[in-house]
Amino acid sequence: MLAVTKLFNESENMTAIPVSDTRTWLRSVAERRDRHAFEQLYGYFAPKIKGYMLRQGADDASADDLAQETMVQIWRKANHYDPQKAAVSTWVFRVARNLQIDRMRKLKFYEVALNTEASSTLENLQHNEQLEHRTDTDKLRKLIGELPEEQMEVVQLAFFEGLSHSEVSCRLSIPVGTVKSRLRLAFGKLKIGMGEKI
Amino acid sequence: MKINHHADDATIMAYAAGTVSEGFSLLLTAHMEVCSHCRERMSLASDLGGELLCEVEPARMSQEGLSNVLSAIEADIIDPVTPFKSPSASSDMASVLMEYVPRGLDELPWQRLMPGIRQYQLTGVESGNGSVRLLSISPGIRIPHHTHLGGELTLVIEGAYEDEIGHFKAGDLADLDASCNHQPVAVGNKPCICLIATDDKLRFTGLLSRMVQPLIGI
């Protein structure tokens, strides 16, 4: 766990993630069914998705299959991605996570549409306008890198290893309330740092 | 719809990480269809997931990985496009719940639990030791004092209730953990209908309700 935290902190010095490149590739896939752009996306994301599946407990062959299947879904669903409303990495994460839940946990996972206009019939437009901003991923990455180690640890156990609050509590031998408060503290820092009015 | 009670940040994080039960994901989706505050926080938590994905240690893909994927997408006869199902503007019911309540709340085969309280258990939603159920509570009726072994999410569908925490009306979400001992009472002039998801058994604190708990299956 410490090694992963360290990796994350050191990543600030690594080559910047090509956010604009991934967005261009995904748009080319969506609009022109561009195979070359898709291969670029594969080269960038498939090893990360496989790494994510391994952390979730899949063996090497299953993680490879799940990463391949995620990439097929990215091809098929590319037209659902709206570059005005979410980072490519966010969208890819959701596709990978949903596939992992479906295949590894054999559960349905209901998910609200975060980046559509569907809610405009239900709510006032002002709120929707607030949603129409794309997250500053550089800023968010920096904030994540600044999270204290004990908060980062519970975040990683949830997102990487798929542990529920009570499972994190057992793993770390700390009360569930402490798990939740560390998550709240971490999320609070991200909210304030991103200037969210939430 | 003005929403006053929301999901806890820790619950939002678990939802974005994908670690909540199927029942919790159903209820949180229903709430977020009408709650921009929680949807906005869910967006940020999902952005966090995306950034973490970018930082995960990459694993070398198998040699045949790319060719497998290209073969799969070439085998698509036509590109399947999943139609987006927009929430029904003509119904107050969250669209995600329509699958379970297709003909409306009045048509459900409600089961009487005790005077003034009826329930309908949603079948086919995996919830581990917990459950997902609709409760219909007549005005003035109190649910017995109880705490929770795990978490409990309650979404008000119609009507309103009050407890030690506050006043909850349609769209409001109560996000309770094991430390909370509460006794909700339905208020107003029509039944309060709630969707309740637990991830473990409730623990009634009164002797009588402890005795009837095995009979009513909560």
Contacts between the chains, C-beta under 8 A, distances in Angstrom:
chain1	res1	chain2	res2	distance
A	4	B	57	7.3
A	7	B	55	7.0
A	7	B	57	6.5
A	8	B	55	5.1
A	11	B	55	5.4
A	17	B	54	5.4
A	33	B	79	7.3
A	35	B	70	7.2
A	38	B	73	7.7
A	39	B	66	6.8
A	39	B	70	7.9
A	42	B	65	8.0
A	42	B	66	5.7
A	42	B	69	6.5
A	46	B	61	5.1
A	46	B	65	6.5
A	46	B	66	7.7
A	46	B	69	7.9
A	47	B	58	3.5
A	47	B	59	5.6
A	47	B	60	6.4
A	47	B	61	5.7
A	48	B	53	5.7
A	48	B	54	6.5
A	48	B	56	5.4
A	48	B	58	5.2
A	49	B	53	7.3
A	50	B	58	7.3
A	50	B	59	4.1
A	50	B	60	7.9
A	50	B	61	6.0
A	51	B	56	4.3
A	51	B	57	5.0
A	51	B	58	5.0
A	51	B	59	4.4
A	52	B	53	5.7
A	52	B	56	5.1
A	54	B	59	5.6
A	55	B	56	6.5
A	60	B	59	7.6
A	63	B	59	6.6
A	64	B	61	6.2
A	64	B	62	4.8
A	64	B	65	6.1
A	67	B	61	6.5
A	67	B	65	7.2
A	68	B	61	7.8
A	68	B	65	5.4
A	68	B	68	5.4
A	68	B	69	5.1
A	68	B	72	7.6
A	71	B	69	4.9
A	72	B	69	5.7
A	72	B	72	4.8
A	72	B	73	6.0
A	75	B	69	7.7
A	75	B	73	4.7
A	76	B	73	7.4
A	76	B	76	7.1
A	76	B	79	6.5
A	76	B	80	5.9
A	77	B	82	6.9
A	79	B	81	6.6
A	80	B	82	7.3
A	80	B	84	7.7
A	86	B	43	7.2
A	86	B	46	7.5
A	86	B	47	7.5
A	87	B	47	6.2
A	87	B	50	5.5
A	88	B	50	7.8
A	89	B	47	7.9
A	89	B	50	3.4
A	89	B	51	6.4
A	89	B	53	5.8
A	89	B	54	5.1
A	90	B	43	7.8
A	90	B	46	5.0
A	90	B	47	4.9
A	90	B	49	6.9
A	90	B	50	3.6
A	91	B	50	7.4
A	92	B	50	6.8
A	92	B	53	6.6
A	93	B	46	6.7
A	93	B	49	4.3
A	93	B	50	4.3
A	93	B	52	7.6
A	93	B	53	4.5
A	94	B	46	6.0
A	94	B	49	7.3
A	94	B	50	8.0
A	96	B	53	6.8
A	97	B	17	7.6
A	97	B	18	4.5
A	97	B	49	6.7
A	98	B	18	7.3
A	100	B	18	6.9
A	101	B	18	5.1
A	107	B	21	7.8
A	107	B	22	4.8
A	107	B	126	5.5
A	108	B	22	5.2
A	108	B	25	7.6
A	108	B	125	7.7
A	108	B	126	7.3
A	109	B	18	6.3
A	109	B	22	6.9
A	109	B	25	5.1
A	110	B	22	7.4
A	110	B	25	4.3
A	110	B	26	4.7
A	110	B	28	7.6
A	110	B	29	4.0
A	110	B	96	5.6
A	111	B	25	7.0
A	111	B	29	6.2
A	112	B	28	7.5
A	112	B	29	4.7
A	112	B	32	3.9
A	112	B	33	6.0
A	112	B	39	6.1
A	112	B	42	6.8
A	112	B	96	7.9
A	113	B	84	7.2
A	114	B	39	6.0
A	114	B	42	6.1
A	114	B	43	5.0
A	114	B	46	6.6
A	115	B	43	7.6
A	116	B	84	6.5
A	116	B	86	7.9
A	118	B	84	7.1
A	118	B	86	4.5
A	118	B	87	5.9
A	119	B	33	7.1
A	119	B	34	7.9
A	119	B	36	6.8
A	119	B	39	7.3
A	119	B	87	7.4
A	121	B	86	7.4
A	121	B	87	6.8
A	121	B	89	4.3
A	122	B	1	6.7
A	122	B	33	6.8
A	122	B	34	5.5
A	122	B	87	6.3
A	122	B	89	7.5
A	123	B	1	7.0
A	123	B	34	7.2
A	123	B	36	5.5
A	127	B	36	3.9
A	127	B	40	7.9
A	128	B	36	7.2
A	130	B	36	7.7
A	130	B	40	7.0
A	131	B	36	6.9
A	131	B	39	7.2
A	131	B	40	6.1
A	131	B	43	6.9
A	135	B	43	7.6
A	135	B	44	7.3
A	135	B	47	4.6
A	137	B	47	7.3
A	137	B	50	7.7
A	137	B	51	6.6
A	140	B	47	5.8
A	140	B	48	7.1
A	140	B	51	5.6
A	141	B	51	5.4
A	141	B	54	7.9
A	141	B	55	7.9
A	144	B	48	6.7
A	144	B	51	5.7
A	144	B	52	7.4
A	144	B	55	8.0
A	155	B	13	7.3
A	155	B	48	7.4
A	155	B	52	7.5
A	156	B	52	7.2
A	158	B	13	6.2
A	158	B	14	6.2
A	158	B	17	4.1
A	158	B	19	5.7
A	159	B	16	7.8
A	159	B	17	4.5
A	159	B	48	7.3
A	159	B	49	5.6
A	159	B	52	5.0
A	160	B	52	6.8
A	160	B	56	6.7
A	162	B	17	7.1
A	162	B	18	6.6
A	162	B	19	5.6
A	163	B	19	6.3
A	164	B	14	6.6
A	164	B	19	4.6
A	164	B	20	7.3
A	164	B	199	8.0
A	165	B	10	6.6
A	165	B	14	6.2
A	165	B	19	7.8
A	165	B	151	7.7
A	166	B	150	7.1
A	167	B	19	7.8
A	176	B	177	7.2
A	176	B	178	7.3
A	177	B	177	7.6
A	177	B	179	7.1
A	179	B	10	7.5
A	180	B	8	7.2
A	180	B	10	3.9
A	180	B	177	7.4
A	181	B	10	7.8
A	183	B	9	6.7
A	183	B	10	4.3
A	183	B	13	4.8
A	183	B	14	7.8
A	184	B	8	7.3
A	184	B	9	4.6
A	184	B	10	5.4
A	186	B	13	7.9
A	187	B	9	4.5
A	187	B	10	7.7
A	187	B	12	7.2
A	187	B	13	5.8
A	187	B	41	7.7
A	187	B	44	7.7
A	187	B	45	6.9
A	187	B	48	8.0
A	188	B	9	6.9
A	190	B	44	6.3
A	190	B	48	6.5
A	191	B	41	7.4
A	191	B	44	6.6
A	194	B	44	6.4
A	196	B	40	6.8
A	196	B	41	7.7
A	196	B	44	6.2
A	198	B	37	6.1
A	198	B	40	5.1
A	198	B	41	5.1
A	198	B	44	7.3
